[in-house]
Amino acid sequence: MDIAVRSPSDDKLGRWEFARSLATQIWDLPPSPEGYVVGLEAEWGAGKSSVINMALHQLLLLELVEKTDRQWFHGEDAVPIEIDEMERLTEGYNAIVGFGQPGFDLNYVHPDHYNRAIAERCGNNESDIKKLYRYFRLRMRVKAAPKNLIIHFRPWLIPDTAALSTVFLAELTKSVGGLLGDDVQRALRAYTEIISRLAPLAGVAAQAAVPGVGSLIKDFLVAVGQRKDPTLDERKSALERSLKSLGDKKVVIVVDDLDRLSPKEAAEMIALVKSLGNLPNVVYLLSYDSAVMASHIRKVLDVDGYGYLEKIVQYRRSLPLLAANALVELLRPAIEVLFTEVIQEVIDRYDVAVLLVAKRYILTPRDAVRASSWVAQAHARLRGQTDPVDLLILEILNAKDPELHSWIRRNIDILCNKETQETFKVLLERDLVIMNERRVLALSLLFPDVATEFASPHGRSSAPRSAKRLHIRDFSPAYFELSEPLTSFGKDVIARLFDSDDFVAQFKELLDVAETSPYASALRIDLLDSVRERMQLQDITRGILTALIESAPDLIRSEDRLGSDDFSPDNWRRLSGAIDSGLQDLSPEGREDMLAVALDVSEDISLVADAVRRALEHRPSEKPDKSGLSDHFKNRVLTRIREDALADKFRIAAHLPPILRLWSELDSRSIVRSKLDEMTSSRANFVGIVRMILTVVRSSAEGIFYQLIKEADEFVDIRALEKWALDAGASANPAERLWAARFQDAVARDRKRDF
């Protein structure tokens, strides 16, 4: 996994000056009655997060330097510090922060603790001790009373898309109030109260140009206006007055990696910025791929995406282009371990490989870091068994062109021995491998026979047999020792799946193949990701929907999570994402027909409930006063939920939260409460109930829940659930132990919260 750069000393691409320029631009923005929106634009993987981290670092330095001209604490000298010296002190400070317990809060450590730490780290150099101790105090001052209040929001960390706007507004209100005063916090909370209630209704914030939701918003505002509460305009005016009173202080809201969100989530976030972006002394710094964002906006809002962005973003900054040599230079760590012996023939082939392959495949910093990691890992295991240049090319393909890498593995015998009358071109076409210049060059450098057929001047090597080249059959198996055998089905297999007359049978056959493989998880992931990708290009069919619904319970339970945290993709998200994408562009009638099919074929309605909830949120423009599903169908769904509840099927549901949430939206809350109390009393599906509770209740990205006990008590006897959690904490089931700990922590936080 690549990690974003956080300080100038880690910058390997010369982006520090650009980051400084971006920070200086934000720093120099004068107070404005309408705020600012700055867009940092570049393709995914180009290093936007690293530039943002360095820009925030520079903003901190600028504020620290500004504060050095005053005496803030008794006994210190008000001596200005230049920014370069401040950067040196920052590096020393960052080392000191590592002293003691990880993650401790600087505000709660006794100064003597730091005196000892500073003395130890600086070797009793009195001058440095004095400077660093002053720096420490300046940091405390900046933290307590910042000139630029930085709020770094990462929307892709929020697991529940329906809560995205609510969490953002809650985090904004909470962060602002603590440091900018109660008046600002109260004004912001009053204004965002209505915005947060509008967002779930319309799917976006108040000012979003969404076809079909105008009357919905209008009706809502009329209803609000009939109350004695202040109107939206009055609340906004009060907030503007409070923010103007901040003088030269700014609220800098960073929203990173917008292009990692789904189209609906991205449109929701950009609409929230549109609603809140014209507030005084508020600066938004957004990072995104403009082409991806424009596509998302066009798909969801049915407007020109680029034009929509231009109306919101006043200042657009594009990352400077990087020379190919700069990206290849990031391969240096891997190259240094590969080429321990200087052999001229190998060095010559390496130069050609860099020129013809590496520079064509390594297009972003993320590409380079990923390929370098793969090469280094492969060499560590295969040292002395492979040719370094062939290994470099093959691992670049493994990282950047897995389809071609997989094709090479499947056809390695033919590539090495050419024991077929068919040409390589025919073999490639048969397997649906589309050739382009960089693929031809990579194959030609690896296999002399391919170079001959494609008339490539490259790849015809006179290297001795001792070179252990990939195209020599005796040595080729070693190159794939680290590769998971057939961890993907291949483009040809997926193409045959979608061309099949019986998608359900073919899909289940592929799942059976995966089940017998030692790499079953990787194959299931590849299959579901391929289906989801296809659903973004076409409408879902009855066969595809039936296959996904019928296979869902086992797939959901297997999880196949790619990481250790809850935000890592798993089969639940893959399945729900595929179905949502496939239903997205259907007419309301077509969507309801497909959901009826899903309801009929499902034994476990977990996935169906999720799809129905998403459809209920979808309000087509031609029927702005309808939910997108008929009352008749909603009654069918409610009847099925009640039947499953009566049959006690919730005990074994693969993913209970969407069922319970849908039930609470369609039925009386008291009926749902009665069933949950019954399940709590009989100790049935602890994980499902707790996950539902922690999903429904609003929370921040850091897992801080707001009014958990009060809101959760509407669904279940919270005291009984707490007792159950105590027992579940000692369960032999690791999932129960995990969710018991999370629930107990959330309850404890709620009881200790201080608003």
C-alpha positions in Angstrom: 0.0 0.0 0.0 1.4 3.4 -0.9 1.5 6.1 1.8 1.0 9.8 1.0 4.0 12.1 1.7 3.6 14.2 4.8 6.7 16.4 4.9 9.1 18.1 2.4 11.9 15.7 3.5 9.9 12.8 2.0 9.2 14.5 -1.3 10.9 12.6 -4.1 9.1 14.3 -7.0 9.9 17.9 -6.5 6.3 18.8 -5.6 7.3 20.7 -2.4 7.5 24.1 -4.2 4.0 23.6 -5.8 2.6 22.7 -2.3 4.2 25.8 -0.8 2.6 27.9 -3.6 -0.8 26.3 -2.9 -0.5 27.0 0.8 0.7 30.5 0.3 -2.3 31.1 -2.0 -4.7 30.0 0.7 -2.8 31.9 3.4 -3.0 35.1 1.3 -6.7 34.9 0.5 -8.3 38.1 1.9 -11.5 37.9 4.0 -14.4 37.5 1.6 -18.1 37.7 2.2 -18.6 34.6 0.1 -15.7 32.4 0.9 -13.5 30.4 -1.5 -13.4 27.0 -3.2 -10.0 25.8 -4.4 -9.8 22.7 -6.5 -6.7 20.5 -6.8 -7.0 18.5 -10.0 -5.1 15.5 -11.2 -5.8 11.9 -12.1 -6.2 9.2 -9.4 -2.8 8.1 -8.1 -1.0 11.3 -9.2 -0.1 12.4 -5.7 -2.8 14.8 -4.7 -3.0 13.6 -1.1 0.8 14.1 -0.7 0.6 17.7 -2.1 -2.3 18.4 0.3 -0.4 17.1 3.3 2.6 19.2 2.4 0.4 22.3 1.8 -1.1 21.9 5.2 2.4 21.5 6.6 3.3 24.8 5.0 0.2 26.5 6.4 1.3 25.4 9.9 4.8 26.8 9.3 3.4 30.1 8.1 1.3 30.4 11.2 4.1 29.5 13.5 6.4 32.0 11.9 3.8 34.7 12.3 3.4 34.0 16.0 7.1 34.3 16.7 7.1 38.1 16.8 5.2 38.1 20.1 5.9 36.9 23.6 3.2 34.3 24.3 4.6 32.8 27.5 6.5 34.2 30.5 10.2 34.1 30.2 10.5 33.6 26.4 12.2 36.0 23.9 10.0 37.3 21.1 12.6 36.6 18.5 11.3 36.0 14.9 12.2 32.7 13.4 12.7 32.3 9.6 10.6 29.6 7.9 13.6 27.4 7.0 14.6 27.3 10.6 11.0 26.6 11.6 11.0 23.6 9.3 14.2 22.3 10.9 12.6 22.7 14.3 9.5 20.9 13.0 11.5 17.9 12.1 13.0 17.8 15.6 9.6 18.2 17.1 8.1 15.4 15.1 10.9 13.1 16.4 10.0 14.3 20.0 6.3 13.5 19.5 7.3 9.9 19.1 8.5 9.9 22.7 6.3 8.0 25.2 2.9 6.4 24.5 1.7 6.4 20.9 -1.2 8.7 20.2 -1.0 10.7 23.4 -2.6 14.2 23.3 0.0 17.0 23.7 -2.4 19.0 25.9 -2.4 16.4 28.6 1.3 15.7 29.1 3.1 17.5 31.9 5.7 20.0 30.6 8.4 18.3 32.7 7.8 15.2 30.6 8.7 17.2 27.5 11.7 18.9 29.1 13.2 15.5 29.8 12.3 14.2 26.3 13.8 17.3 24.6 17.0 17.1 26.6 17.4 13.4 25.8 16.8 13.9 22.1 19.0 16.9 21.7 21.9 15.6 23.7 21.8 18.4 26.3 22.5 21.1 23.7 21.1 24.1 25.6 20.5 26.2 22.5 18.4 23.5 20.8 16.6 22.7 24.0 15.5 26.3 24.3 14.4 26.6 20.7 12.5 23.3 20.7 10.8 24.1 23.9 9.7 27.4 22.5 8.5 25.6 19.4 6.5 23.2 21.5 4.8 26.1 23.2 4.1 27.7 19.8 2.4 24.5 18.6 0.3 24.5 21.8 -0.7 28.1 21.0 -1.6 27.3 17.4 -3.6 24.3 18.5 -5.6 26.3 21.1 -6.2 29.4 18.9 -5.5 28.8 15.2 -5.6 31.4 12.6 -6.5 28.7 10.0 -8.8 26.1 11.5 -8.1 23.0 9.4 -10.9 20.4 9.1 -9.7 17.4 7.1 -12.7 15.4 5.9 -12.2 12.1 4.2 -15.7 11.1 2.9 -14.6 7.7 1.5 -14.0 6.6 5.1 -17.7 6.9 6.0 -19.2 3.4 5.6 -22.8 4.4 5.4 -23.4 6.5 2.3 -26.8 7.6 3.5 -25.2 9.4 6.5 -22.5 11.1 4.4 -24.0 14.6 4.5 -25.1 14.3 8.2 -21.6 13.2 9.3 -19.9 16.0 7.4 -22.2 18.7 8.8 -21.9 17.2 12.4 -18.1 17.1 12.1 -18.0 20.7 10.8 -20.2 22.0 13.6 -18.2 20.2 16.3 -14.8 21.2 15.0 -15.7 24.9 14.5 -17.4 25.3 17.9 -14.5 24.1 19.9 -12.0 26.7 18.7 -14.0 29.5 17.1 -16.5 30.1 19.9 -20.0 29.2 21.0 -21.6 31.9 18.8 -20.2 30.5 15.6 -21.0 27.0 16.7 -24.6 27.8 17.5 -25.1 29.7 14.3 -23.6 26.9 12.2 -25.6 24.2 14.0 -28.8 26.2 13.4 -28.1 26.5 9.7 -26.8 23.0 9.1 -29.9 21.6 10.9 -32.0 22.3 7.9 -29.3 21.5 5.4 -28.8 18.1 7.0 -32.6 17.4 6.8 -32.7 18.5 3.2 -29.8 16.3 2.1 -31.5 12.9 2.8 -34.7 14.1 1.1 -33.1 15.2 -2.1 -30.1 13.0 -2.1 -28.0 16.2 -2.2 -27.9 19.5 -0.4 -30.2 22.4 -0.7 -28.8 24.3 -3.7 -28.0 21.2 -5.8 -29.5 21.4 -9.3 -31.1 17.9 -9.2 -33.9 17.3 -11.7 -37.1 16.6 -10.0 -36.3 17.6 -6.4 -37.1 21.2 -6.7 -40.7 20.8 -5.6 -39.6 18.5 -2.8 -37.2 21.1 -1.4 -39.8 23.8 -1.8 -42.4 21.8 0.0 -40.0 21.1 2.8 -39.0 24.8 3.2 -42.7 25.8 3.2 -43.3 23.3 6.0 -40.3 24.7 7.9 -41.5 28.3 7.3 -44.9 27.5 8.8 -43.1 26.8 12.1 -42.0 29.6 14.5 -38.3 28.6 14.1 -36.0 31.0 12.1 -36.1 30.5 8.3 -33.2 29.1 6.4 -32.3 32.6 5.1 -32.4 34.0 8.7 -30.2 31.2 10.0 -27.7 31.7 7.2 -27.6 35.4 7.8 -26.9 34.8 11.5 -24.1 32.4 10.6 -22.6 34.9 8.1 -22.5 37.5 10.8 -20.8 35.1 13.2 -18.2 34.1 10.7 -17.4 37.7 9.6 -16.7 38.5 13.3 -13.7 36.1 13.1 -11.7 38.8 11.3 -8.6 37.4 9.5 -9.3 33.8 10.8 -10.2 31.2 8.2 -11.9 27.8 8.3 -10.1 25.6 5.8 -12.1 22.5 5.0 -10.1 19.9 3.1 -12.1 17.2 1.3 -9.7 14.8 -0.2 -10.1 12.2 -3.0 -13.6 13.0 -4.1 -13.0 10.9 -7.1 -12.9 7.8 -4.9 -16.6 8.1 -4.1 -19.5 6.6 -6.0 -21.3 8.9 -8.4 -24.1 9.5 -5.9 -21.7 10.2 -3.0 -19.6 12.5 -5.1 -22.6 14.5 -6.2 -23.8 14.7 -2.6 -20.5 16.1 -1.4 -20.0 18.6 -4.2 -23.6 19.8 -3.6 -22.9 20.3 0.1 -19.9 22.4 -0.9 -22.2 24.4 -3.2 -24.6 24.9 -0.3 -21.9 25.9 2.3 -19.2 27.2 0.0 -20.4 30.8 -0.1 -19.9 31.5 3.6 -17.6 34.2 4.9 -14.0 33.2 5.9 -14.5 29.6 4.8 -12.1 28.1 2.3 -12.7 24.7 0.7 -9.7 22.7 -0.7 -11.1 19.9 -2.8 -9.0 17.2 -4.5 -10.4 15.2 -7.4 -9.9 14.0 -11.0 -11.9 16.5 -13.0 -12.9 14.0 -15.7 -14.1 11.5 -13.1 -16.0 14.2 -11.1 -17.6 15.6 -14.3 -18.8 12.1 -15.2 -20.2 11.5 -11.8 -22.1 14.8 -11.7 -23.4 14.3 -15.2 -24.7 10.8 -14.4 -26.4 11.8 -11.1 -27.6 15.3 -11.8 -28.0 15.2 -15.5 -26.1 18.4 -16.1 -22.8 19.3 -17.7 -20.3 18.1 -15.1 -17.5 20.5 -16.2 -19.8 23.5 -16.2 -21.2 22.5 -12.8 -17.7 22.3 -11.3 -16.7 25.7 -12.9 -19.6 27.4 -11.1 -18.4 26.0 -7.7 -14.6 26.1 -7.9 -13.1 29.6 -8.1 -9.5 28.6 -8.2 -8.4 25.5 -10.0 -4.9 24.2 -9.6 -3.5 21.3 -11.6 -0.6 19.2 -10.4 2.5 19.9 -12.5 3.3 17.1 -14.9 6.1 14.8 -14.0 8.8 13.7 -16.4 8.9 10.0 -17.1 12.4 9.9 -15.7 11.2 11.3 -12.3 8.6 8.5 -12.1 11.1 5.8 -13.1 13.4 7.2 -10.4 10.9 6.0 -7.9 11.9 2.4 -9.0 15.4 3.1 -7.7 15.1 1.1 -4.5 14.0 -2.0 -6.4 16.6 -1.5 -9.2 19.4 -1.2 -6.7 18.7 -4.6 -5.2 18.1 -6.2 -8.7 21.4 -5.2 -10.2 24.1 -6.2 -7.8 26.4 -7.4 -10.6 27.4 -5.1 -13.5 27.2 -7.1 -16.7 27.1 -5.0 -19.8 24.6 -7.1 -21.7 22.2 -6.9 -18.7 22.7 -3.2 -18.3 22.0 -2.6 -22.0 18.8 -4.6 -21.8 17.8 -2.7 -18.7 18.2 0.6 -20.5 15.9 -0.6 -23.3 13.4 -2.0 -20.7 13.2 1.3 -19.0 12.8 3.2 -22.2 10.2 0.9 -23.9 8.3 -0.6 -21.0 8.7 1.2 -17.6 8.2 4.7 -19.1 5.0 3.5 -20.9 3.5 1.7 -17.8 4.6 3.9 -14.9 2.3 6.9 -15.4 1.7 8.1 -11.8 3.6 8.0 -8.5 1.2 5.3 -7.2 2.2 3.2 -10.2 5.9 3.6 -9.5 5.6 2.8 -5.8 3.4 -0.2 -6.4 5.6 -1.7 -9.1 8.8 -1.0 -7.0 7.2 -2.9 -4.1 6.3 -5.9 -6.3 9.7 -6.1 -7.9 11.5 -5.9 -4.5 9.3 -8.6 -3.0 9.8 -10.9 -6.0 13.6 -10.5 -6.0 13.8 -11.1 -2.3 12.4 -14.6 -2.9 13.8 -15.4 -6.3 17.3 -14.1 -5.9 19.7 -16.0 -8.2 16.9 -17.9 -10.0 15.8 -15.3 -12.6 17.2 -12.7 -15.0 16.9 -9.2 -13.3 15.6 -7.4 -16.5 13.0 -10.1 -17.3 11.9 -10.0 -13.6 11.6 -6.2 -13.7 9.4 -6.3 -16.8 7.3 -9.2 -15.6 6.6 -7.6 -12.2 5.7 -4.2 -13.9 3.1 -6.2 -15.9 2.0 -7.9 -12.8 1.3 -4.6 -11.1 0.1 -2.6 -14.0 -1.2 -5.0 -16.7 -2.5 -8.1 -14.8 -4.5 -9.3 -17.9 -1.3 -9.6 -20.0 0.6 -11.0 -17.0 -2.1 -13.7 -16.6 -2.1 -14.5 -20.3 1.7 -15.0 -20.2 1.3 -17.4 -17.3 -1.4 -19.4 -19.0 0.5 -19.7 -22.2 4.1 -19.9 -20.9 4.7 -23.3 -22.6 3.8 -22.0 -26.0 5.7 -18.8 -25.5 8.8 -20.8 -24.6 8.6 -23.7 -27.0 6.3 -22.4 -29.9 4.8 -25.9 -30.3 1.7 -24.7 -32.2 1.0 -23.9 -35.7 -1.1 -20.8 -34.6 0.6 -17.5 -34.6 0.9 -15.5 -31.4 -1.5 -12.9 -32.9 -4.1 -15.6 -33.4 -3.7 -16.8 -29.8 -4.0 -13.3 -28.4 -7.1 -12.6 -30.5 -8.7 -15.9 -29.4 -8.2 -15.0 -25.8 -9.6 -11.5 -26.3 -6.3 -9.8 -25.4 -6.2 -6.5 -27.3 -2.7 -5.6 -28.3 -1.2 -2.1 -28.2 2.3 -0.7 -28.6 3.4 -1.1 -25.1 2.1 -4.7 -24.9 3.9 -5.7 -28.1 7.2 -4.1 -26.8 6.9 -5.9 -23.4 6.3 -9.3 -25.0 9.0 -8.8 -27.5 11.6 -8.0 -24.8 10.6 -11.1 -22.9 10.2 -13.6 -25.8 12.4 -13.6 -28.9 9.9 -15.6 -31.0 7.3 -12.9 -30.3 9.8 -10.2 -31.4 10.3 -12.1 -34.6 6.6 -12.5 -35.4 5.8 -8.8 -34.6 9.0 -7.7 -36.5 10.2 -5.9 -33.4 13.9 -5.0 -33.5 14.0 -5.5 -29.7 14.1 -8.7 -27.7 16.5 -10.7 -29.9 19.2 -11.4 -27.3 22.3 -13.4 -27.6 22.5 -13.9 -23.8 24.0 -17.2 -22.7 21.8 -19.9 -21.2 23.2 -19.0 -17.8 21.3 -15.8 -18.0 18.2 -17.7 -16.8 15.9 -15.8 -19.1 12.1 -16.1 -18.9 11.8 -17.6 -22.4 14.0 -20.6 -21.5 11.5 -23.2 -20.3 13.8 -24.6 -17.6 13.9 -21.3 -15.8 10.4 -19.9 -16.5 8.6 -21.6 -13.6 10.7 -19.7 -11.0 9.3 -16.4 -12.3 5.8 -17.3 -11.1 6.6 -18.8 -7.7 5.2 -15.7 -6.0 2.2 -15.3 -8.3 -1.0 -16.7 -7.0 -2.0 -19.3 -9.6 -4.9 -18.0 -11.6 -6.1 -15.4 -9.1 -8.3 -14.0 -11.8 -10.5 -15.7 -14.3 -9.3 -13.6 -17.2 -11.0 -11.4 -19.6 -12.0 -14.2 -22.0 -13.8 -16.2 -19.2 -15.7 -13.1 -18.0 -16.7 -12.3 -21.6 -18.1 -15.9 -22.0 -20.0 -15.5 -18.8 -21.8 -12.4 -20.1 -22.4 -14.0 -23.5 -23.8 -17.2 -21.9 -27.5 -18.1 -22.4 -27.6 -19.2 -18.8 -25.9 -16.6 -16.7 -27.1 -18.2 -13.4 -25.6 -21.6 -14.2 -22.3 -20.2 -15.5 -21.9 -17.9 -12.6 -22.4 -20.7 -10.1 -20.0 -22.8 -12.1 -17.3 -20.2 -11.7 -18.0 -19.9 -7.9 -17.5 -23.7 -7.8 -14.2 -23.4 -9.6 -13.2 -20.7 -7.1 -14.2 -22.9 -4.1 -11.8 -25.7 -5.2 -8.8 -23.2 -5.6 -6.4 -22.4 -2.8 -6.9 -18.8 -3.9 -10.7 -18.9 -3.7 -11.0 -15.4 -2.1 -9.0 -13.8 -4.9 -11.1 -15.5 -7.6 -14.4 -14.5 -5.9 -13.2 -10.9 -5.7 -12.2 -10.9 -9.3 -15.6 -12.3 -10.4 -17.7 -9.8 -8.4 -15.5 -6.9 -9.3 -15.9 -7.9 -13.0 -19.7 -8.0 -12.6 -19.8 -4.7 -10.9 -17.6 -3.1 -13.6 -19.9 -4.5 -16.3 -23.0 -3.2 -14.4 -21.6 0.3 -14.7 -21.9 -0.1 -18.5 -25.2 -1.9 -18.9 -28.5 -2.5 -17.2 -28.9 -5.5 -15.0 -30.8 -8.5 -16.4 -33.0 -11.0 -14.6 -30.3 -13.7 -15.0 -27.6 -11.5 -13.5 -29.8 -10.3 -10.6 -31.0 -13.9 -9.9 -27.4 -15.2 -9.8 -26.3 -12.4 -7.4 -29.2 -12.8 -5.1 -29.1 -16.6 -4.9 -25.4 -16.6 -4.2 -25.4 -13.6 -1.9 -25.7 -15.3 1.6 -22.6 -17.5 1.2 -20.7 -14.7 -0.5 -21.5 -12.2 2.2 -20.5 -14.6 5.0 -17.2 -15.3 3.3 -16.5 -11.5 3.2 -13.3 -11.7 1.2 -12.2 -8.4 2.7 -9.1 -6.9 1.1 -7.9 -5.2 4.3 -8.1 -5.5 8.1 -10.4 -2.5 8.7 -14.1 -2.1 8.3 -13.7 0.3 5.4 -12.0 -2.3 3.2 -14.1 -3.6 0.3 -15.9 -6.8 1.0 -18.4 -9.0 -0.8 -21.4 -7.2 0.7 -20.2 -3.9 -0.9 -19.3 -5.6 -4.2 -22.8 -7.2 -4.5 -24.7 -4.2 -3.4 -22.6 -1.9 -5.6 -23.2 -4.2 -8.7 -26.9 -4.3 -8.1 -27.2 -0.6 -7.5 -25.2 0.2 -10.6 -27.3 -2.2 -12.7 -30.6 -0.7 -11.5 -29.4 3.0 -11.7 -30.5 3.8 -15.3 -33.7 1.7 -15.4 -37.1 3.3 -15.5 -39.1 3.3 -12.2 -41.3 0.5 -13.6 -38.2 -1.5 -14.8 -36.5 -1.0 -11.4 -39.6 -2.2 -9.6 -39.9 -5.3 -11.8 -36.3 -6.2 -11.2 -36.7 -5.8 -7.4 -39.8 -8.0 -7.6 -37.7 -10.7 -9.2 -35.1 -10.4 -6.5 -37.8 -10.6 -3.8 -39.2 -13.8 -5.4 -35.9 -15.7 -5.7 -34.3 -14.7 -2.3 -34.2 -16.9 0.7 -32.3 -14.3 2.6 -33.6 -10.8 1.9 -30.5 -8.9 3.2 -29.4 -7.8 -0.3 -32.9 -7.2 -1.5 -33.6 -4.9 1.5 -30.5 -2.9 0.7 -31.6 -2.5 -3.0 -35.1 -1.5 -2.0 -33.8 1.1 0.4 -31.6 2.6 -2.4 -34.6 2.6 -4.7 -36.7 4.4 -2.2 -34.1 7.1 -2.1 -34.2 7.4 -5.9 -36.7 10.0 -7.0 -37.0 10.1 -10.8 -37.4 13.6 -12.4 -40.6 12.7 -14.2 -42.3 11.9 -10.9 -40.8 14.2 -8.3 -43.6 13.5 -5.8 -43.1 9.7 -5.9 -40.5 7.6 -4.2 -39.7 5.5 -7.3 -41.6 2.4 -5.9 -45.3 1.8 -5.9 -47.3 1.5 -2.7 -48.3 -2.0 -3.8 -44.7 -3.1 -4.1 -43.8 -1.5 -0.8 -46.6 -3.5 0.9 -45.3 -6.7 -0.7 -41.9 -6.0 0.7 -43.3 -5.2 4.2 -45.4 -8.4 4.1 -42.2 -10.4 3.3 -40.3 -8.8 6.1 -43.0 -9.5 8.6 -43.2 -13.1 7.4 -39.4 -13.5 7.8 -39.6 -12.0 11.2 -42.4 -14.3 12.3 -40.4 -17.3 10.9 -37.4 -16.2 12.9 -35.3 -15.9 9.8 -33.5 -12.8 11.1 -31.5 -15.1 13.4 -29.5 -16.3 10.4 -29.7 -13.3 8.0 -26.3 -12.7 6.3 -26.5 -9.0 6.8 -29.3 -7.9 9.2 -28.9 -4.1 9.3 -30.5 -3.2 5.9 -33.5 -5.4 6.7 -34.1 -3.8 10.1 -33.6 -0.3 8.7 -36.0 -0.9 5.8 -38.5 -2.4 8.2 -38.3 0.7 10.5 -38.9 2.9 7.5 -41.9 1.0 6.2 -43.6 -0.1 9.5 -44.4 1.1 12.9 -41.3 1.7 15.1 -43.0 -0.1 18.0 -43.4 -3.3 16.0 -39.7 -3.2 15.1 -38.8 -2.5 18.7 -40.9 -5.4 19.8 -39.0 -7.8 17.5 -35.6 -6.5 18.5 -36.4 -6.8 22.2 -37.5 -10.4 21.5 -34.2 -11.1 19.7 -32.2 -9.4 22.5 -34.0 -11.4 25.1 -33.4 -14.7 23.2 -29.8 -13.7 22.3 -30.3 -13.9 18.5 -27.9 -12.3 16.0 -26.0 -9.9 18.3 -23.7 -8.7 15.5 -26.6 -7.8 13.2 -28.5 -5.8 15.9 -25.4 -3.9 17.0 -24.3 -3.1 13.5 -27.8 -1.8 12.7 -27.7 0.4 15.8 -24.3 1.8 15.1 -25.3 2.4 11.4 -28.5 4.2 12.2 -27.1 6.5 14.8 -25.1 9.5 13.5 -21.3 9.3 14.0 -18.1 11.0 12.9 -15.3 9.5 10.8 -13.4 8.8 14.0 -16.3 6.7 15.4 -17.7 9.3 17.9 -21.4 8.8 18.1 -23.9 11.5 18.8 -26.8 10.8 21.3 -26.3 7.0 20.8 -28.2 6.0 23.9 -31.1 8.2 23.2 -31.5 7.3 19.6 -30.7 3.6 20.0 -33.3 3.3 22.8 -36.0 4.0 20.2 -35.1 0.6 18.5 -34.1 -1.7 21.4 -33.9 -1.9 25.1 -30.4 -0.4 25.4 -29.9 -1.7 28.9 -30.6 -5.3 27.9 -28.3 -4.8 24.9 -25.5 -3.6 27.2 -25.9 -6.7 29.3 -25.7 -8.9 26.2 -22.6 -7.0 25.0 -20.9 -7.9 28.3 -21.5 -11.6 27.6 -20.6 -11.3 23.9 -17.3 -9.8 24.9 -16.3 -13.2 26.2 -17.7 -15.1 23.2 -15.8 -17.6 21.2 -17.0 -15.9 18.1 -14.4 -13.2 17.1 -17.1 -11.1 15.3 -19.2 -11.0 18.5 -16.2 -9.9 20.6 -15.3 -7.2 18.1 -18.8 -5.7 17.9 -19.3 -6.0 21.6 -16.1 -3.9 22.1 -17.2 -1.3 19.6 -20.7 -1.1 21.1 -19.4 -0.7 24.6 -16.8 1.9 23.5 -19.5 3.9 21.7 -21.8 3.8 24.7 -19.0 4.9 27.0 -18.1 7.8 24.7 -21.7 8.9 24.6 -22.0 9.0 28.4 -18.8 11.0 28.6 -19.4 13.4 25.7 -19.2 17.1 26.4 -21.2 19.2 23.9 
